[in-house]
Amino acid sequence: MKVVKNMKVQKTTIFDMPVLNTLLWLMASFILWVFGWKMEGDVPEEEKKLVMIAAPHTSNWDFFWTLLLALKLRLKVYMMGKKELTEKPMGFLLKWTGLVPVDRSQRGNTVELAVEIFEKAEKMVLIIPPSGTRSRVSQWKTGFYHIATGAKVPIGLGYLDYATKKGGMGMLLHPTGDMAADMETIRAFYSGVTGKYPEKAFVDEKE
C-alpha cells in the first residue's frame, strides 16, 4: 500500500487480479445489460494519468454504476470519498475497489496530497465528484481543477445519465489555466446530463 502523508492509496485493487477481474467484467457486463445501461466513450490509451469528474452526484448508487462501468472498460480507477466510508464494516472491501479516503477536516492539504499521489504513480485515473456531496449545491468545489493543474494532467468528463441510462466519459479537457472559461465548458457539457435525483443536482449560481 502506498502511503502519502495521511492519505492512503491501495496499490493493488480488484482491477489488478486477472482471474477476479475477468469474473467481475462478466458480472458487470451482465448487470449493465439487465438494467439497460449503455457505455459510451473511453480513456485514450496514450493518457496514463488524468482526473475524472463524476457528475452529477446525487445518490449512493452512483458509486455502484461507476464501478461497474470501470470494470466493463477494464479501466483501473481510484475514487475519492469521505474517510468515514472506509471505517464502516465494508470499509476494507471499499479500499480494494480503489476508494481513496479523504479527511474533510483537513481540507487545506487535499489538493497537495492528490498531486503528490499523481507524481508517485506511473498510471492513475482519479475520480472526483466535484459537488463533494450527494446534496443539492449551488457551487461546485474546484479542488479537482487545482489537482489537475498541479499534477499537469487532463480532466476527463465522466457522467451517469439516468434519463438515458448511458454512462462513460465524454470530452477530455486540458486545463488552459483560465479556470472560469474551463468551468464554463465543463458546465455546458453537464447541462444535459440527468442524475438519479435531479432535484439534488448542481444548480449553476455563478459568483
Helices and strands as residue ranges (DSSP letters): E 2-4, E 7-9, G 14-16, H 18-34, E 38-40, E 49-55, H 61-73, E 78-82, G 83-86, H 91-96, E 99-102, G 104-109, H 110-120, E 124-128, H 143-151, E 155-161, E 166-173, H 179-190, G 198-200
